[in-house]
Amino acid sequence: MGRLILSPFGYFSDTETIDGGRNGSVAEEAEIVTEANNTSDDGNGGLEEQAQGQEEWTETVTESQSGGLTSYNEDTPDTLKKGTEEESSVPDCDLMDENIASPSLEEVEELNDECHEKENATVDFGVDEESSPPAQTKTEIDSVGSEILFQKKAAQSGWTSERWLATAGSRKLLHSGSVFKLTKVRKGLFWTGEEFVPRKLFVFENPCLILVTRSPNNVKEVQDLLDLPGDVKIAPSGNDDTVLKSFVIVESVIEPMACKLRLSSLTTVTSIETSADSKTETQRPTCFELLSPTENIILSAVMVENDNVEPKTAAEDSTAYLETSLMEAALTKSLCKAHSPADDTFETDRAWKHQIILGTLHSIVVMGNQKSLERALKAAIESSAHPNERRVNSRIIDAQDDSGRTALHYACTNRASGAVAMLAQAGANCTIPIWPGNYPSHVCARNLDAKSLATVLSASFPVRPDANALDATGRTAMYIAALEGKTRSGAVDPVAVEQCLSALEAWGGRLITDDHDQVNFTPLRHPISELAYEWRSEELLPIFS
């Protein structure tokens, strides 16, 4: 692009066409004019004709700028006629086209007015139809309803507003909703109590993030987070509410990979809530807790407005139960997806899930806290329809996870004889098998846990276990203890084997039963034959005894 030069025939670039018939520079055109003057009959006459032509051109331009119609005489150049008859337009120095006429005075003033209006215009936060978001983010926009801004301190977590904006094309929202966050109230230098404040919770599947957000305090806070100069107007005067509703500010950034979830006692009776302030005691049963290395966030999906309502009223509210369940389900899905192994095709033990989703009997048993288990069973008994029976509802105590295991199964696997005793006493069913058919008695026999084995076999509610129950391959618990029994260290202990065989024998256990021959199982060799074949003489003694 060449330079923009004003000539008697309008605006031209020094490399563009002047008369539409030839291409050349202004210098070449000036040379042509000079030659024309030199070839005139009288040297002074050429200058006079040039001055007269300049005066006529000046008068014509003046009439054009005054806004009136331009009249031409027979001496007016054809190129000038052609340029002024065309519609005037504002020239753009970067987008010049050939044969563009010079603008009129009214058009210049109109352009100045438009520029002035644009300088004082307010920022529009709407979405343009031509620049509409991708289809995968429409659901997010409809659910969020506002733009997410990150605080400066959120940069410690690695997330800023710029990084968040870079993920706009790939973001996928899993769940969002209004929650109430439990915060401490401060008056002066002292904490005086607790209160619930409104917040918004966003669970994103991509990127894998959980965000707790709040509304902006004022327009200036939004302006500072957007890094806008102080003289820039975000909204017209008196429309601050529109700006405050258009943004949410991230208060907490939670990485699901480094987070745990404690379920609410509203949805999980065995989830023991922490001590509560008297003002928040009514709403505490509806609270679930997000545990991260930096902070513990207590949230509630519902708000109990009347402080005089009994605590059980919130638990009996079906709407509160539904809202809390949906929120906990979304959080559980996010956390489990972040922690799940890369390839869990052949995984059957899901104990890792109960280490990140807390509050269930499964998680309490896996964590190995017997005091918490005692408190949880007590809370479950008190919430049952018949607390005098001192037994937990089977829907709670016999609940199976996605691997088919109950809390009793995990207690037997962990050799937690104390937990096994408490669960059996609370009414746990000791006859529920683990896929592919391992009963709790088989698990205890394989672990050489004689104490837990005796507890399981002695349970009478709701059904007494069968000491000769067969697993998927047709083996009894005594057969497994004699051949596969190992201690916690993985060693074979003849004394422990003898104790397990004695416990099974006391309840009628046998090495091989007649039921094995009646069912289509692969024939089994007698344990004595197997041990002798493998030269395991020390393990033969308990069987002979």
TORGU-170382 format. One record per residue (C-alpha): residue in one letter; z, y, x. Coordinates in steps of 0.02 Angstrom, whole numbers, plus 50000, padded with zeros to 5 digits. Example, Ala and Ser with C-alpha at 12.3 -4.5 7.8 and 13.67 -1.06 7.14 Angstrom:
! residues 2
- res	c3	c2	c1
- A	50390	49775	50615
- S	50357	49947	50684
//
This chain:
! residues 545
- res	c3	c2	c1
- M	50000	50000	50000
- G	49951	50169	50073
- R	50027	50340	50051
- L	50025	50427	49881
- I	49927	50591	49893
- L	49895	50725	49761
- S	49715	50783	49757
- P	49620	50894	49634
- F	49568	50733	49546
- G	49741	50661	49517
- Y	49858	50545	49613
- F	49775	50430	49739
- S	49823	50316	49882
- D	49740	50349	50048
- T	49663	50175	50038
- E	49610	50175	49854
- T	49447	50221	49765
- I	49427	50405	49720
- D	49271	50416	49615
- G	49262	50236	49560
- G	49100	50209	49653
- R	49150	50196	49833
- N	49304	50148	49931
- G	49370	50260	50067
- S	49512	50367	50127
- V	49553	50547	50086
- A	49499	50592	50262
- E	49324	50528	50227
- E	49317	50628	50065
- A	49371	50784	50155
- E	49233	50754	50282
- I	49105	50744	50141
- V	49166	50909	50067
- T	49155	50991	50238
- E	48976	50935	50262
- A	48930	51003	50091
- N	48999	51173	50137
- N	48908	51176	50303
- T	48740	51138	50223
- S	48748	51286	50103
- D	48625	51429	50126
- D	48760	51554	50164
- G	48919	51506	50256
- N	49022	51631	50160
- G	48940	51577	49998
- G	49003	51401	50023
- L	49181	51464	50041
- E	49163	51573	49887
- E	49099	51427	49784
- Q	49244	51320	49843
- A	49373	51455	49796
- Q	49292	51477	49626
- G	49299	51288	49595
- Q	49482	51287	49648
- E	49523	51426	49523
- E	49436	51333	49381
- W	49529	51173	49422
- T	49698	51266	49425
- E	49665	51342	49253
- T	49620	51171	49183
- V	49780	51089	49251
- T	49886	51232	49182
- E	49815	51204	49008
- S	49849	51017	49024
- Q	50031	51045	49075
- S	50059	51168	48932
- G	50037	51024	48811
- G	49876	51085	48729
- L	49706	51003	48721
- T	49601	51030	48876
- S	49431	51111	48852
- Y	49294	51082	48977
- N	49151	51190	49026
- E	48987	51138	49101
- D	49054	51167	49276
- T	49203	51050	49256
- P	49186	50898	49370
- D	49150	50733	49281
- T	49288	50645	49376
- L	49418	50769	49309
- K	49355	50742	49131
- K	49370	50557	49150
- G	49547	50565	49222
- T	49618	50681	49089
- E	49537	50596	48940
- E	49628	50436	48978
- E	49806	50413	48914
- S	49933	50485	49034
- S	50062	50369	49108
- V	50205	50387	49231
- P	50147	50331	49403
- D	50248	50200	49495
- C	50240	50215	49683
- D	50253	50027	49703
- L	50131	49979	49566
- M	49991	50107	49581
- D	49826	50068	49500
- E	49662	50159	49525
- N	49607	50307	49417
- I	49783	50348	49352
- A	49795	50523	49279
- S	49933	50646	49326
- P	50077	50656	49201
- S	50102	50803	49084
- L	50256	50913	49084
- E	50320	50839	48921
- E	50303	50662	48991
- V	50401	50711	49147
- E	50540	50785	49041
- E	50542	50630	48930
- L	50556	50519	49084
- N	50702	50622	49149
- D	50791	50603	48981
- E	50768	50414	48984
- C	50838	50401	49160
- H	50986	50508	49111
- E	51021	50395	48963
- K	51013	50239	49072
- E	51137	50312	49195
- N	51264	50341	49056
- A	51228	50179	48966
- T	51367	50050	48947
- V	51361	49872	49013
- D	51293	49747	48887
- F	51376	49577	48898
- G	51260	49495	48772
- V	51136	49358	48816
- D	50955	49408	48820
- E	50836	49293	48728
- E	50715	49290	48874
- S	50857	49248	48997
- S	50947	49125	48885
- P	51057	48995	48972
- P	50999	48817	49005
- A	51017	48693	48864
- Q	51158	48599	48952
- T	51265	48758	48955
- K	51243	48809	48773
- T	51386	48697	48719
- E	51497	48777	48851
- I	51454	48953	48793
- D	51487	48910	48612
- S	51655	48832	48656
- V	51715	48957	48786
- G	51650	49111	48697
- S	51691	49221	48846
- E	51657	49239	49031
- I	51779	49158	49153
- L	51844	49267	49296
- F	51948	49207	49443
- Q	52091	49307	49514
- K	52095	49353	49697
- K	52241	49234	49728
- A	52138	49092	49653
- A	52034	49095	49812
- Q	52172	48993	49893
- S	52113	48846	49788
- G	51936	48871	49851
- W	51869	48944	49688
- T	51806	49121	49664
- S	51701	49205	49531
- E	51550	49196	49645
- R	51569	49009	49673
- W	51596	48983	49487
- L	51438	49080	49445
- A	51340	48968	49564
- T	51381	48815	49455
- A	51315	48893	49294
- G	51165	48779	49283
- S	51261	48615	49305
- R	51427	48647	49218
- K	51481	48523	49084
- L	51629	48560	48973
- L	51729	48408	48916
- H	51860	48493	48806
- S	51936	48662	48772
- G	52069	48730	48658
- S	52210	48853	48633
- V	52378	48804	48704
- F	52548	48882	48731
- K	52622	48886	48904
- L	52809	48878	48935
- T	52861	49020	49049
- K	53025	49090	49107
- V	53082	49258	49041
- R	53147	49382	49167
- K	53253	49535	49135
- G	53290	49632	49290
- L	53336	49516	49432
- F	53386	49365	49328
- W	53296	49232	49226
- T	53364	49244	49051
- G	53274	49104	48960
- E	53107	49026	48913
- E	52966	49068	48795
- F	52793	49006	48748
- V	52645	49121	48782
- P	52465	49091	48718
- R	52340	49023	48841
- K	52172	48933	48841
- L	52143	48765	48923
- F	51971	48711	48986
- V	51934	48536	49047
- F	51769	48527	49142
- E	51682	48366	49185
- N	51565	48453	49306
- P	51636	48529	49411
- C	51789	48419	49396
- L	51917	48554	49357
- I	52056	48598	49237
- L	52079	48785	49205
- V	52223	48873	49121
- T	52167	49047	49072
- R	52239	49202	48991
- S	52172	49361	48912
- P	52152	49516	49022
- N	52295	49640	49019
- N	52179	49790	49012
- V	52001	49847	49048
- K	52047	49906	49223
- E	52095	49728	49271
- V	51923	49667	49217
- Q	51841	49809	49312
- D	51937	49765	49471
- L	51892	49580	49460
- L	51709	49625	49435
- D	51719	49741	49587
- L	51647	49886	49488
- P	51669	50068	49543
- G	51796	50168	49446
- D	51665	50286	49373
- V	51566	50145	49292
- K	51600	50126	49107
- I	51616	49945	49049
- A	51626	49987	48865
- P	51610	50140	48755
- S	51767	50238	48719
- G	51879	50150	48593
- N	51797	49978	48614
- D	51919	49904	48739
- D	51954	49756	48624
- T	51774	49700	48640
- V	51789	49692	48829
- L	51956	49603	48823
- K	51883	49470	48708
- S	51730	49448	48818
- F	51828	49387	48969
- V	51965	49263	49012
- I	52056	49262	49178
- V	52100	49101	49267
- E	52287	49086	49290
- S	52294	48909	49363
- V	52160	48803	49447
- I	52201	48617	49441
- E	52106	48484	49536
- P	52115	48321	49435
- M	52109	48222	49598
- A	52278	48295	49646
- C	52358	48302	49474
- K	52464	48194	49358
- L	52491	48205	49172
- R	52655	48176	49082
- L	52622	48140	48900
- S	52720	48225	48761
- S	52858	48135	48668
- L	52762	48179	48509
- T	52625	48054	48550
- T	52725	47941	48668
- V	52904	47910	48614
- T	52955	47841	48783
- S	52905	48001	48874
- I	53071	48082	48919
- E	53064	48271	48908
- T	53157	48381	49029
- S	53302	48490	48978
- A	53251	48629	48861
- D	53316	48801	48818
- S	53393	48818	48646
- K	53253	48935	48593
- T	53116	48813	48642
- E	53202	48651	48592
- T	53103	48639	48430
- Q	52935	48644	48518
- R	52980	48537	48669
- P	52930	48370	48588
- T	52751	48435	48574
- C	52740	48479	48760
- F	52639	48386	48890
- E	52652	48425	49075
- L	52524	48443	49213
- L	52599	48401	49383
- S	52510	48466	49537
- P	52567	48494	49717
- T	52580	48682	49689
- E	52655	48695	49514
- N	52711	48603	49359
- I	52633	48672	49200
- I	52713	48635	49032
- L	52593	48660	48886
- S	52594	48633	48699
- A	52443	48617	48585
- V	52538	48681	48433
- M	52656	48824	48397
- V	52814	48801	48296
- E	52844	48973	48223
- N	53010	48940	48137
- D	53149	48914	48265
- N	53264	48847	48130
- V	53155	48695	48096
- E	53227	48529	48149
- P	53144	48454	48304
- K	53082	48301	48209
- T	52982	48411	48090
- A	52854	48448	48225
- A	52839	48263	48266
- E	52806	48221	48084
- D	52667	48350	48070
- S	52501	48256	48071
- T	52404	48411	48125
- A	52516	48435	48277
- Y	52498	48251	48320
- L	52309	48258	48308
- E	52290	48416	48411
- T	52406	48351	48547
- S	52321	48181	48551
- L	52148	48258	48573
- M	52208	48369	48715
- E	52297	48226	48804
- A	52147	48111	48782
- A	52031	48238	48865
- L	52152	48264	49009
- T	52175	48077	49030
- K	51987	48050	49038
- S	51967	48187	49167
- L	52107	48123	49279
- C	52055	47940	49268
- K	51875	47982	49309
- A	51930	48080	49462
- H	52045	47940	49525
- S	51939	47789	49479
- P	51869	47685	49623
- A	51686	47704	49666
- D	51651	47525	49611
- D	51774	47451	49486
- T	51656	47319	49416
- F	51771	47176	49466
- E	51935	47271	49452
- T	52062	47194	49334
- D	52224	47276	49391
- R	52233	47454	49324
- A	52408	47493	49388
- W	52339	47649	49474
- K	52311	47729	49304
- H	52495	47716	49262
- Q	52537	47813	49420
- I	52443	47967	49359
- I	52470	47955	49170
- L	52658	47961	49150
- G	52773	47934	49002
- T	52721	47761	48943
- L	52825	47604	48971
- H	52686	47544	49087
- S	52704	47696	49200
- I	52894	47687	49203
- V	52890	47504	49254
- V	52755	47532	49385
- M	52852	47677	49460
- G	53005	47563	49470
- N	53135	47681	49398
- Q	53258	47574	49299
- K	53363	47722	49242
- S	53211	47803	49166
- L	53165	47637	49085
- E	53337	47625	49007
- R	53324	47801	48937
- A	53148	47770	48873
- L	53197	47609	48783
- K	53347	47697	48707
- A	53235	47838	48642
- A	53112	47711	48571
- I	53251	47616	48482
- E	53321	47775	48405
- S	53149	47824	48340
- S	53119	47654	48257
- A	53142	47624	48072
- H	53287	47504	48103
- P	53385	47570	48253
- N	53530	47453	48216
- E	53425	47303	48267
- R	53424	47369	48446
- R	53243	47319	48468
- V	53090	47425	48505
- N	52941	47425	48389
- S	52814	47296	48448
- R	52677	47428	48439
- I	52766	47518	48581
- I	52844	47382	48687
- D	52698	47260	48675
- A	52560	47389	48696
- Q	52420	47328	48810
- D	52319	47437	48926
- D	52132	47419	48954
- S	52163	47273	49072
- G	52261	47177	48939
- R	52430	47196	49024
- T	52593	47245	48940
- A	52740	47328	49023
- L	52820	47156	49042
- H	52669	47095	49140
- Y	52687	47236	49266
- A	52874	47203	49280
- C	52840	47019	49320
- T	52702	47065	49443
- N	52819	47186	49535
- R	52961	47057	49539
- A	53069	47185	49448
- S	53195	47063	49374
- G	53302	47205	49306
- A	53156	47280	49210
- V	53107	47107	49146
- A	53282	47082	49078
- M	53286	47252	48991
- L	53115	47228	48912
- A	53154	47052	48853
- Q	53318	47112	48778
- A	53227	47256	48689
- G	53111	47132	48604
- A	52961	47113	48719
- N	52847	46969	48676
- C	52846	46847	48823
- T	52701	46743	48755
- I	52562	46872	48769
- P	52438	46809	48901
- I	52347	46913	49029
- W	52161	46886	49037
- P	52104	46754	49085
- G	52257	46665	49012
- N	52399	46696	49134
- Y	52564	46706	49042
- P	52715	46800	49109
- S	52791	46632	49160
- H	52639	46597	49269
- V	52654	46767	49353
- C	52838	46739	49393
- A	52804	46562	49457
- R	52666	46625	49574
- N	52783	46759	49641
- L	52927	46632	49661
- D	53037	46751	49559
- A	53161	46626	49490
- K	53273	46757	49409
- S	53132	46837	49309
- L	53063	46665	49267
- A	53228	46611	49193
- T	53238	46773	49091
- V	53063	46750	49020
- L	53092	46567	48974
- S	53258	46606	48889
- A	53187	46743	48776
- S	53191	46695	48592
- F	53119	46850	48507
- P	52995	46857	48431
- V	52937	46685	48492
- R	53012	46571	48624
- P	52890	46541	48768
- D	52821	46371	48808
- A	52870	46312	48983
- N	52714	46202	48988
- A	52587	46333	48932
- L	52420	46312	49021
- D	52321	46446	49107
- A	52131	46462	49105
- T	52110	46314	49225
- G	52236	46200	49136
- R	52383	46222	49256
- T	52565	46240	49207
- A	52687	46364	49283
- M	52771	46223	49381
- Y	52605	46168	49453
- I	52568	46348	49510
- A	52742	46369	49588
- A	52725	46207	49687
- L	52552	46243	49758
- E	52525	46433	49757
- G	52701	46506	49757
- K	52726	46645	49884
- T	52868	46767	49916
- R	52848	46955	49927
- S	52804	46942	50111
- G	52668	46815	50074
- A	52761	46669	50152
- V	52805	46500	50078
- D	52992	46479	50047
- P	53044	46301	50003
- V	53211	46364	49936
- A	53127	46486	49817
- V	53006	46349	49763
- E	53151	46234	49722
- Q	53238	46371	49620
- C	53082	46403	49517
- L	53052	46218	49487
- S	53233	46198	49432
- A	53219	46344	49310
- L	53061	46271	49234
- E	53134	46097	49225
- A	53284	46164	49130
- W	53166	46221	48990
- G	53062	46062	48990
- G	52931	46112	49117
- R	52816	45982	49195
- L	52692	45977	49338
- I	52550	45904	49235
- T	52553	45884	49046
- D	52460	45772	48928
- D	52377	45924	48851
- H	52273	45944	49007
- D	52188	45776	48978
- Q	52153	45816	48795
- V	52064	45981	48832
- N	51901	45997	48928
- F	51977	46053	49092
- T	51922	46005	49267
- P	52028	45857	49326
- L	52175	45912	49433
- R	52246	45821	49582
- H	52434	45792	49579
- P	52531	45923	49680
- I	52603	45789	49792
- S	52427	45731	49837
- E	52369	45909	49869
- L	52518	45951	49982
- A	52506	45788	50077
- Y	52320	45812	50104
- E	52353	45984	50179
- W	52501	45923	50283
- R	52625	46039	50198
- S	52776	45929	50220
- E	52909	46063	50194
- E	52843	46102	50021
- L	52848	45919	49972
- L	53037	45911	49982
- P	53072	46023	49829
- I	52954	45916	49724
- F	53035	45752	49775
- S	53207	45825	49745
//
